[in-house]
Amino acid sequence: MRWFASSVLCAALVACTVSEPVQEEVGALQPADVLYVGNAGILVAHGQTKILFDPLYQNDYGQYQLVPPELRTLLLEADGPFSDIDAILISHAHGDHFNAADLISFHAAHPDAFIIAPPQALDTLLATGAVGDGMAARFIPMGLDYGDDPLRVALQDMTVEAVRIPHAGGAQRRSIENMVYRVTLGDTATVIHMGDADPADAHFAPYENYWQAARTDAAFPPYWFFLSEAGTAILETRINAAGAIGVHVPVEAPANLVATGQDFFHSPGEVRQISVE
């Protein structure tokens, strides 16, 4: 796979005082483009299909990238690159990946977008009492237990698959419903978003046939996959991906991550173009 050089749309979005430059440059997304929103949040655009992963959250836990106001406004107003979103996918219900109130606001601007999430996130939404029938009708629950076979759903011009891979942090976090999504857009471009997956091959090896059944053009793992031999092997061999770009990188990028030479998103507004095999 051939990776193109990144394009930083605003070198320091936190210093921007107006959103117009972001609208003009980001709004020109081409097929197979990936826009970094913040933390583990990305927009993937291919052809006429656009999907979002983990873009709506409000907790940075004192270290992670928040969505800049300029991008957040565009997202919640369905403007610029965030118009005509087909689906939003939530990996898990933690505050640095998901916020119920924001997702309700998102639905108001994107009433036709599918909302794909594990039951823990959808239950949190329903508990607000602010979810109407129209929003609930767009829910696609990913109800998987650890060890279940992958779940596959065909939606318009995309195919969404999910595997439950434990959240990083050990067995005590096994109850968190963390989904690793593999999504194919337009029958051609395939991406994997890994949420906060644990980088242990024991979680991935049982799905060997599943990974090998489809080539992935780009994977988006949390950065800690780059920091161990096991995590790197999962990315380079196990999940059958042509390349990987790290996400969930702290504001202060770890020195050991930089030293790996691996590619990762760090400044919200960055774009990568990926080649589709």
C-alpha positions in Angstrom: 0.0 0.0 0.0 1.2 3.5 -0.8 0.8 6.3 1.8 0.7 9.9 0.8 2.3 12.7 2.9 0.0 14.1 5.6 -1.6 17.5 5.2 -1.9 19.6 8.3 -4.8 21.8 7.8 -4.1 24.0 10.8 -0.8 23.7 12.5 -2.3 24.7 15.8 -6.1 24.6 15.8 -6.2 25.7 19.4 -4.7 29.0 18.1 -7.2 29.5 15.3 -9.8 32.2 15.9 -12.1 31.5 13.0 -13.3 28.3 11.4 -13.3 29.5 7.8 -9.8 28.1 6.9 -10.9 24.7 8.2 -14.1 24.7 6.1 -12.3 25.7 3.0 -9.5 23.1 3.2 -11.1 20.2 5.0 -14.3 20.6 3.0 -12.4 19.4 -0.1 -12.0 15.8 1.1 -11.4 13.3 -1.7 -12.2 9.6 -1.8 -10.2 7.5 0.7 -9.3 10.4 2.8 -9.1 10.3 6.6 -9.6 13.4 8.7 -8.3 13.4 12.3 -10.9 14.9 14.7 -9.2 14.4 18.0 -8.1 11.5 20.4 -9.5 8.4 18.7 -11.9 10.3 16.5 -11.6 10.2 12.8 -13.8 10.8 9.7 -13.3 8.4 6.8 -14.6 9.5 3.3 -14.7 7.3 0.3 -16.7 8.1 -2.8 -20.1 9.3 -1.6 -19.8 7.5 1.8 -18.7 9.1 5.0 -18.4 7.6 8.4 -17.2 8.8 11.8 -15.5 6.9 14.6 -15.5 8.2 18.2 -15.8 11.9 17.4 -18.0 13.1 20.2 -16.6 13.2 23.7 -15.8 15.9 26.3 -13.4 14.2 28.7 -9.6 14.5 28.0 -8.6 12.9 31.3 -6.0 15.6 31.6 -3.9 14.3 28.7 -5.7 13.6 25.4 -6.7 15.7 22.4 -10.1 17.4 22.6 -11.9 18.2 19.4 -11.1 21.9 18.6 -14.1 24.2 18.7 -13.9 24.8 15.0 -14.2 21.2 14.1 -16.8 20.5 16.8 -19.0 23.3 15.5 -18.8 21.9 11.9 -19.6 18.4 13.2 -22.6 19.4 15.3 -24.0 21.6 12.5 -23.4 19.0 9.7 -21.3 21.5 7.9 -18.1 21.3 5.8 -16.6 17.8 5.7 -19.2 16.6 8.2 -22.2 17.0 5.9 -24.1 13.9 4.7 -22.6 11.5 7.3 -23.8 8.0 6.7 -22.9 6.5 10.1 -21.3 7.2 13.4 -19.5 4.3 15.2 -18.7 4.3 18.9 -16.1 1.9 20.1 -17.0 2.0 23.8 -18.8 4.2 26.3 -15.8 6.0 28.0 -15.8 9.8 28.3 -12.8 10.2 25.9 -14.7 8.4 23.2 -18.4 9.1 23.8 -20.8 11.7 25.2 -24.5 11.0 25.3 -25.6 14.7 25.1 -23.3 15.4 22.2 -24.6 12.3 20.3 -28.2 13.5 20.8 -27.1 16.9 19.3 -25.4 15.1 16.5 -28.6 13.2 15.6 -30.5 16.5 15.4 -28.2 17.6 12.6 -27.7 14.2 11.1 -31.1 12.5 11.4 -30.4 9.9 8.8 -27.1 8.7 10.1 -26.9 5.3 11.6 -25.7 5.1 15.2 -23.5 2.0 15.7 -22.4 1.2 19.2 -22.2 -1.4 21.9 -25.2 -1.7 24.2 -23.4 0.0 27.1 -23.3 3.2 25.0 -26.8 2.9 23.7 -28.2 2.2 27.2 -26.5 5.4 28.4 -28.2 7.3 25.6 -31.6 5.9 26.4 -31.1 6.7 30.1 -31.0 10.4 29.3 -34.7 10.3 28.4 -34.0 12.5 25.4 -33.9 9.8 22.7 -36.9 10.0 20.4 -38.3 7.2 18.2 -36.6 8.7 15.2 -33.2 8.5 16.8 -33.8 5.0 18.3 -34.7 3.8 14.8 -31.2 4.5 13.7 -29.5 2.5 16.4 -27.5 -0.5 15.3 -26.5 -2.3 18.5 -23.2 -4.3 18.6 -24.2 -6.8 21.3 -21.2 -9.1 21.6 -19.6 -11.0 24.5 -15.9 -11.7 24.6 -15.2 -14.7 22.4 -18.4 -14.3 20.3 -18.1 -14.7 16.5 -17.8 -11.4 14.6 -21.0 -9.5 13.9 -21.7 -8.3 10.4 -24.3 -5.8 9.2 -24.9 -4.5 5.7 -26.0 -0.8 5.6 -26.6 1.0 2.3 -23.2 1.4 0.7 -21.1 -0.1 3.5 -20.5 -3.2 5.4 -19.9 -3.0 9.2 -18.2 -5.8 11.1 -17.3 -5.9 14.8 -15.3 -8.0 17.1 -15.2 -7.5 20.9 -11.6 -7.1 21.9 -11.0 -6.3 25.6 -10.1 -2.8 26.7 -6.5 -2.3 27.5 -5.7 -2.5 31.2 -6.0 -6.1 32.1 -8.7 -8.6 33.1 -10.4 -6.1 35.4 -11.5 -4.2 32.4 -13.0 -7.2 30.6 -16.6 -5.9 31.3 -16.1 -2.9 29.1 -17.7 -3.5 25.7 -14.9 -2.4 23.4 -15.5 -3.0 19.8 -13.0 -3.3 17.0 -14.7 -2.3 13.8 -13.9 -3.3 10.3 -15.8 -1.3 7.8 -15.9 -1.5 4.0 -17.1 1.6 2.2 -18.4 1.2 -1.4 -17.2 -2.4 -1.6 -13.7 -1.1 -2.1 -12.1 0.8 0.9 -11.7 -1.1 4.1 -10.6 0.4 7.4 -10.2 -1.0 11.0 -10.8 1.2 14.1 -9.7 -0.5 17.3 -11.1 1.7 20.1 -9.0 1.0 23.2 -8.1 -2.5 22.4 -5.6 -4.5 24.4 -2.5 -5.3 22.4 -2.3 -9.0 23.3 -2.4 -11.5 20.4 -4.4 -14.0 22.5 -7.5 -11.8 21.8 -6.9 -11.6 18.1 -5.6 -15.1 17.2 -9.0 -16.9 17.6 -10.2 -14.8 14.7 -7.5 -15.7 12.3 -9.8 -16.7 9.5 -11.9 -13.6 9.9 -8.9 -11.3 9.6 -7.5 -13.1 6.6 -10.8 -13.1 4.8 -10.6 -9.4 3.9 -7.6 -7.2 3.2 -7.7 -3.9 5.2 -6.4 -0.7 3.5 -5.8 1.1 6.8 -5.9 0.3 10.5 -6.3 2.9 13.2 -5.0 1.5 16.5 -4.4 3.2 19.8 -0.8 4.3 19.9 0.3 1.7 22.4 0.1 -1.0 19.8 3.3 0.5 18.4 5.2 0.2 21.7 5.4 -3.6 21.9 6.4 -6.5 19.7 3.1 -8.1 20.2 1.1 -5.0 19.2 3.3 -4.4 16.2 2.9 -8.0 15.0 -0.9 -7.7 15.3 -0.8 -4.7 13.0 1.7 -5.9 10.6 0.6 -9.6 10.3 -2.4 -10.7 12.3 -5.2 -8.3 11.1 -4.2 -8.3 7.5 -3.8 -4.5 7.1 -1.8 -2.7 4.5 -0.8 0.1 6.9 -1.6 1.7 10.2 -1.9 5.2 11.7 -1.9 5.5 15.4 -4.6 7.4 17.3 -5.4 8.2 21.0 -2.0 9.9 21.3 -1.6 12.3 24.3 -1.2 16.0 23.7 2.4 15.5 24.8 3.4 12.7 22.4 5.4 10.0 24.2 9.0 10.0 23.4 9.0 6.2 23.0 6.2 6.5 20.4 8.1 9.2 18.4 11.2 7.0 18.5 9.4 4.1 16.7 9.1 6.2 13.5 5.5 5.0 13.1 2.8 7.2 11.7 0.2 8.7 14.0 -2.3 11.4 14.2 -1.5 14.2 16.6 -2.9 17.5 15.5 -6.7 17.7 15.0 -7.4 18.7 11.4 -4.7 16.5 9.9 -5.6 14.5 6.8 -4.1 11.3 5.4 -4.9 9.9 2.0 -4.9 6.2 1.7 -4.5 4.0 -1.4 -7.2 1.4 -1.9 -6.0 -1.9 -3.2 
